[in-house]
Amino acid sequence: MTENGGAAAGAAAGSASEAEPASGEEAGEEPAEEPGEEDTAAERTGLTPRQARRVRIIVSGVVMVAVAVTLVVRLGSAPSVLTMGFYGIALILSGTAIVLSRRGRTRVATGVLALGFAAVALAEWLLASVQ
């Protein structure tokens, strides 16, 4: 009876060690994935969060450079305080989008960038139509 009791205790200890890989976690090993987790990881499409942040930062930087170049060209052809104000706001919004992207708020950054660019383009168009 001791042998059977010992075997049962050993089997119970073996199943407990499979359920909780305590020694593997201490050694830095990752626990095995569930069978369904592989399928969801393989089905995932799109960018990882880090890639999304990098893309938004790069896009915001490109927009910032484009706005700066356009500001220089516009001020060279017809200097105006309003033009400088509009493009200054666009530069500020591009910088805000970069900061938001770095903090992981990529959707908000995209909205700020798109709405800011649209607002500056609309204001510039309205300014040109009035003059």
Beta strands, then each sheet from edge to edge (+ up, - down):
end
